[in-house]
Amino acid sequence: MEFGRIHCVVVATKAGEVVYERYYDRFTELDKAEIRAAFQQATDSINLANDNQDFVGAFREGCFVLIPTMDLVFYALGSGEYDEMALSGVLRVIMISIADVVGKPPTESVFFEKYARIASVIDEVVNEGMLEAVDKELIRKGAKGKGTWE
């Protein structure tokens, strides 16, 4: 029985410039470049005007999901129990959590303005390649650096 995991979360502009990337497995730089290339190839073959629509692709033995929103594209690569549906849910939780914590929908300018806070939000949602927190209050407290017991 394979449990699987989330291998990476990447956020890029619609032009393809990576704004944020987090790998939860040990990938070589060549592997990371191949993952980015697969994401970019998938992005080039779809209509990015379809905001908040899920698109799915395959990479090696895993799958990935991309969701364009405003001027960004959110990607997640996973395997095992983290199939297309699970990855889509993870990305949606990340997008909603960013909007809740930062107070604005995720855009390129918001990412650069609040980068550290957004990175901590993503780390609260996905921890070591597993979905960790989906509760708004837990994510908000974690992003502020407070324990859930406070």
Backbone bond lengths (Angstrom), bond angles and torsions (degrees), N, CA, C in turn:
res aa  C-N    CA-C-N  psi(-1)  N-CA   C-N-CA  omega(-1)  CA-C   N-CA-C  phi
1 M - - - 1.436 - - 1.527 109.08 -
2 E 1.315 115.58 124.08 1.454 120.66 -177.48 1.524 109.68 -100.93
3 F 1.319 115.87 124.25 1.456 119.27 -179.74 1.519 111.54 -85.09
4 G 1.319 117.38 -38.10 1.451 121.11 178.74 1.513 112.95 77.52
5 R 1.309 114.25 -179.36 1.456 120.76 -178.32 1.514 109.90 -165.93
6 I 1.305 114.23 170.05 1.454 121.17 172.62 1.519 105.56 -88.57
7 H 1.317 117.19 124.21 1.462 120.46 -176.68 1.526 112.31 -88.01
8 C 1.331 116.59 -34.18 1.460 118.34 178.06 1.522 110.90 -163.60
9 V 1.320 114.31 157.56 1.458 123.37 171.60 1.521 105.84 -127.13
10 V 1.329 116.19 128.08 1.460 121.70 -178.91 1.524 107.97 -130.84
11 V 1.321 115.60 139.61 1.459 121.51 173.07 1.519 106.38 -123.59
12 A 1.331 116.04 128.93 1.460 121.14 -179.43 1.524 109.24 -135.27
13 T 1.323 115.21 162.34 1.456 119.11 173.57 1.524 107.93 -75.76
14 K 1.318 116.20 166.60 1.463 119.24 178.25 1.526 111.05 -67.30
15 A 1.334 116.96 -17.70 1.461 121.23 175.45 1.525 111.95 -81.69
16 G 1.338 117.67 -7.80 1.454 121.46 176.11 1.515 115.78 100.98
17 E 1.327 118.20 3.54 1.461 120.61 179.44 1.524 109.60 -83.18
18 V 1.325 116.20 125.52 1.463 121.11 -177.48 1.528 109.41 -72.89
19 V 1.325 115.13 127.27 1.459 122.33 179.35 1.526 110.04 -99.69
20 Y 1.329 116.36 -36.81 1.463 122.22 -178.07 1.522 107.91 -150.74
21 E 1.316 116.64 136.66 1.463 119.65 172.17 1.516 109.00 -146.63
22 R 1.316 114.28 140.76 1.464 121.02 179.23 1.521 107.56 -139.89
23 Y 1.334 115.79 119.76 1.463 122.08 178.57 1.520 108.50 -104.07
24 Y 1.324 116.19 131.63 1.460 121.47 -177.65 1.526 112.17 -101.96
25 D 1.310 117.14 -0.73 1.458 123.32 174.84 1.517 108.03 -123.51
26 R 1.310 115.19 163.18 1.466 119.50 177.38 1.521 108.30 -82.35
27 F 1.309 115.23 106.27 1.453 121.96 175.79 1.520 107.98 -113.04
28 T 1.321 116.14 144.45 1.456 119.54 173.02 1.524 107.87 -73.51
29 E 1.313 116.24 166.57 1.463 119.64 177.66 1.524 110.45 -62.04
30 L 1.327 117.10 -33.53 1.466 120.65 176.95 1.525 110.74 -65.36
31 D 1.332 117.16 -43.06 1.468 120.86 177.04 1.526 111.08 -61.46
32 K 1.321 116.27 -43.09 1.464 120.05 179.07 1.526 110.67 -62.51
33 A 1.327 116.12 -40.85 1.465 119.84 178.02 1.527 110.90 -63.99
34 E 1.335 117.39 -38.69 1.466 120.79 177.47 1.528 111.21 -65.65
35 I 1.319 116.96 -39.52 1.468 120.76 177.85 1.523 109.74 -63.82
36 R 1.335 116.67 -47.24 1.465 119.98 178.37 1.522 111.16 -60.14
37 A 1.335 116.45 -40.39 1.466 120.47 179.27 1.528 111.28 -64.95
38 A 1.330 117.28 -40.50 1.473 120.62 177.35 1.525 110.18 -63.51
39 F 1.324 116.76 -41.98 1.463 120.47 177.79 1.527 110.29 -62.58
40 Q 1.331 116.64 -45.23 1.461 120.52 -178.14 1.521 111.15 -65.98
41 Q 1.329 116.98 -40.05 1.463 120.63 178.47 1.529 110.54 -62.31
42 A 1.318 116.77 -42.15 1.468 120.44 177.94 1.526 110.50 -65.11
43 T 1.319 116.37 -39.84 1.461 120.69 -179.88 1.520 110.90 -65.22
44 D 1.328 116.73 -40.00 1.460 120.94 -179.44 1.524 112.52 -66.01
45 S 1.328 117.38 -25.15 1.465 120.32 -175.08 1.532 113.75 -93.31
46 I 1.330 117.97 4.25 1.467 120.08 179.75 1.520 110.36 -121.47
47 N 1.318 115.50 167.64 1.451 121.95 176.25 1.525 108.37 -90.30
48 L 1.312 116.98 109.31 1.464 121.22 -176.37 1.523 112.90 -75.19
49 A 1.329 117.17 -2.03 1.462 119.63 177.15 1.524 111.13 -73.09
50 N 1.328 117.15 -15.47 1.463 121.81 -179.88 1.522 109.86 -82.45
51 D 1.321 116.66 76.07 1.462 120.76 -179.41 1.518 111.79 -62.92
52 N 1.317 114.76 143.13 1.469 123.81 177.01 1.518 113.91 62.18
53 Q 1.309 116.99 22.85 1.461 120.99 173.89 1.525 107.95 -102.97
54 D 1.328 117.19 138.54 1.461 121.77 -178.68 1.520 110.58 -83.97
55 F 1.325 115.75 137.34 1.456 122.27 173.20 1.522 107.41 -125.84
56 V 1.314 116.13 144.22 1.464 121.61 -172.72 1.519 109.71 -122.78
57 G 1.329 115.81 145.36 1.449 122.04 175.13 1.514 110.22 -146.07
58 A 1.322 115.50 170.22 1.467 121.12 178.85 1.521 109.07 -115.76
59 F 1.326 114.91 144.33 1.462 121.23 175.32 1.517 108.07 -142.72
60 R 1.305 116.33 116.26 1.465 122.77 -175.83 1.522 110.18 50.51
61 E 1.342 118.62 -125.12 1.466 119.79 -178.84 1.526 112.39 -92.54
62 G 1.316 117.84 6.75 1.458 121.31 -179.73 1.515 112.02 -114.99
63 C 1.303 114.62 -171.03 1.458 120.68 177.07 1.526 108.14 -136.15
64 F 1.324 115.45 162.92 1.455 118.82 175.63 1.518 109.86 -137.80
65 V 1.311 113.78 157.41 1.457 121.84 178.28 1.516 107.42 -125.86
66 L 1.319 116.44 140.42 1.453 120.12 173.40 1.516 108.69 -128.67
67 I 1.323 114.97 141.93 1.458 121.64 179.66 1.530 108.12 -132.18
68 P 1.346 117.60 109.92 1.461 119.27 174.26 1.529 110.41 -77.38
69 T 1.312 115.77 138.27 1.460 120.81 176.83 1.521 108.81 -149.17
70 M 1.290 116.53 128.03 1.461 123.86 -178.09 1.533 109.22 52.00
71 D 1.346 118.53 -115.58 1.462 119.72 -179.87 1.527 112.76 -107.49
72 L 1.339 117.36 14.80 1.463 122.44 -179.83 1.525 111.36 -122.02
73 V 1.331 114.89 162.23 1.461 122.07 172.45 1.527 107.03 -129.47
74 F 1.328 116.77 125.91 1.464 123.30 178.67 1.523 108.57 -98.91
75 Y 1.338 116.49 132.77 1.463 122.35 179.84 1.526 109.67 -125.30
76 A 1.330 115.90 148.42 1.464 121.25 170.74 1.520 107.74 -144.28
77 L 1.323 116.14 135.84 1.460 123.28 177.89 1.517 107.80 -114.20
78 G 1.330 116.95 131.90 1.456 120.22 -178.87 1.509 112.37 -149.26
79 S 1.329 114.86 174.76 1.465 120.79 177.44 1.524 108.60 -148.93
80 G 1.326 115.82 167.78 1.459 120.74 178.31 1.511 111.45 67.49
81 E 1.328 116.21 -128.55 1.467 120.17 -178.41 1.521 112.38 -67.94
82 Y 1.323 117.75 -16.35 1.457 121.04 175.97 1.522 108.95 -88.72
83 D 1.337 114.21 72.39 1.455 121.52 178.60 1.531 108.86 -86.07
84 E 1.326 115.73 -166.69 1.457 120.62 -175.94 1.531 112.60 -57.96
85 M 1.317 116.35 -44.07 1.464 120.24 -178.30 1.534 111.30 -65.55
86 A 1.317 116.29 -44.61 1.464 120.12 -179.18 1.526 111.05 -65.85
87 L 1.328 117.18 -42.96 1.465 120.34 179.75 1.523 111.10 -64.61
88 S 1.320 116.33 -39.04 1.456 120.02 176.76 1.524 110.28 -60.90
89 G 1.317 116.64 -43.54 1.461 120.80 177.34 1.511 112.34 -62.50
90 V 1.329 116.90 -41.23 1.468 121.37 178.59 1.526 110.18 -61.26
91 L 1.335 116.80 -47.07 1.462 119.82 -179.71 1.527 111.41 -63.42
92 R 1.310 117.01 -39.52 1.474 120.36 178.98 1.533 110.86 -65.00
93 V 1.333 116.90 -40.78 1.471 120.01 176.72 1.525 109.78 -62.20
94 I 1.331 117.25 -42.39 1.469 121.02 178.66 1.526 110.28 -61.24
95 M 1.331 116.96 -47.84 1.465 120.63 -177.48 1.528 111.78 -63.46
96 I 1.320 117.19 -43.83 1.464 121.35 179.67 1.527 110.38 -67.49
97 S 1.330 116.84 -40.05 1.467 120.85 -179.51 1.520 111.44 -65.10
98 I 1.318 116.74 -40.34 1.469 119.99 177.31 1.524 109.56 -61.11
99 A 1.321 116.79 -47.16 1.465 120.44 179.91 1.526 111.21 -61.58
100 D 1.337 117.54 -39.54 1.470 120.98 179.74 1.523 112.12 -67.13
101 V 1.320 116.98 -46.59 1.468 120.89 -174.91 1.527 111.60 -74.13
102 V 1.323 116.54 -42.74 1.460 120.24 -176.56 1.529 111.32 -83.38
103 G 1.318 116.88 -26.26 1.455 120.25 179.99 1.511 114.16 89.20
104 K 1.326 116.70 3.49 1.464 121.73 179.52 1.522 108.04 -139.60
105 P 1.327 117.77 153.00 1.465 118.54 174.87 1.530 109.88 -66.53
106 P 1.333 117.78 150.08 1.468 119.78 -176.84 1.529 112.35 -68.97
107 T 1.313 115.08 119.88 1.461 122.50 173.40 1.525 107.19 -131.33
108 E 1.320 115.85 171.61 1.464 119.70 -179.82 1.531 111.08 -60.69
109 S 1.314 117.50 -44.51 1.471 119.88 -178.63 1.530 111.57 -66.30
110 V 1.333 117.38 -37.92 1.467 120.61 177.38 1.524 109.83 -65.19
111 F 1.335 117.05 -39.21 1.465 120.53 179.25 1.519 110.78 -60.16
112 F 1.324 117.37 -45.43 1.458 119.44 -178.60 1.528 111.59 -72.84
113 E 1.305 116.64 -31.74 1.461 121.14 179.96 1.529 111.80 -71.27
114 K 1.315 117.35 -39.15 1.472 122.62 -174.05 1.529 111.49 -122.73
115 Y 1.320 117.21 38.79 1.464 121.58 -171.79 1.532 112.98 -56.54
116 A 1.317 118.03 -48.95 1.475 121.07 -176.52 1.522 111.01 -62.65
117 R 1.299 116.58 -41.50 1.466 120.53 179.99 1.524 110.76 -66.00
118 I 1.330 116.64 -42.61 1.465 121.01 179.71 1.521 110.29 -65.70
119 A 1.331 117.30 -40.70 1.466 120.40 177.86 1.522 110.77 -61.52
120 S 1.329 117.10 -39.62 1.467 118.78 178.85 1.527 111.33 -69.90
121 V 1.328 118.02 -31.79 1.471 121.03 175.43 1.522 109.91 -63.98
122 I 1.326 116.80 -46.86 1.468 120.32 -179.96 1.519 109.99 -63.01
123 D 1.335 117.32 -39.89 1.467 120.42 178.35 1.522 112.16 -66.26
124 E 1.320 118.02 -29.79 1.464 120.70 175.95 1.525 110.92 -70.47
125 V 1.327 116.59 -38.00 1.468 120.67 -177.94 1.522 110.49 -75.29
126 V 1.324 117.06 -46.74 1.466 121.44 -179.36 1.519 108.11 -116.47
127 N 1.325 116.37 116.84 1.455 121.83 -178.83 1.523 108.73 -120.81
128 E 1.313 116.36 119.35 1.467 121.90 178.01 1.526 112.35 53.93
129 G 1.327 116.99 36.39 1.452 120.82 175.74 1.514 115.21 83.26
130 M 1.321 117.55 10.03 1.468 121.74 178.56 1.523 109.28 -125.66
131 L 1.324 115.53 146.85 1.457 120.03 175.21 1.518 107.76 -66.35
132 E 1.320 116.65 123.28 1.463 120.68 -173.40 1.522 111.44 -106.99
133 A 1.308 117.54 -65.67 1.464 120.95 -173.55 1.523 110.27 -119.88
134 V 1.326 115.54 135.48 1.458 120.11 174.52 1.529 111.28 -125.75
135 D 1.315 117.59 -4.95 1.455 122.23 179.18 1.527 109.71 -82.14
136 K 1.334 116.72 129.29 1.466 121.31 -177.13 1.524 112.94 -54.76
137 E 1.318 116.57 -46.49 1.465 120.04 -176.77 1.526 111.99 -66.45
138 L 1.328 117.14 -40.35 1.470 119.82 177.58 1.520 110.84 -63.14
139 I 1.320 116.92 -42.02 1.467 120.92 179.64 1.522 109.62 -65.73
140 R 1.315 116.81 -45.17 1.465 120.92 -179.59 1.528 110.89 -60.93
141 K 1.332 117.44 -45.45 1.471 121.07 179.10 1.525 111.16 -66.48
142 G 1.325 116.56 -41.31 1.461 119.84 178.84 1.511 112.24 -63.78
143 A 1.328 116.66 -38.74 1.460 120.55 179.34 1.522 111.38 -68.29
144 K 1.320 117.06 -26.46 1.465 120.76 177.06 1.519 111.75 -84.51
145 G 1.338 116.72 -9.33 1.454 120.07 179.52 1.508 113.88 88.25
146 K 1.325 117.38 12.74 1.455 120.68 179.27 1.518 109.67 -97.08
147 G 1.310 116.07 150.01 1.450 120.77 175.06 1.515 111.00 -75.71
148 T 1.314 116.81 155.38 1.461 120.44 -178.86 1.517 111.54 -70.11
149 W 1.334 118.11 -15.68 1.457 121.54 -179.43 1.527 112.24 -82.49
150 E 1.347 118.75 -11.09 1.473 121.56 -177.02 1.511 111.20 -81.00
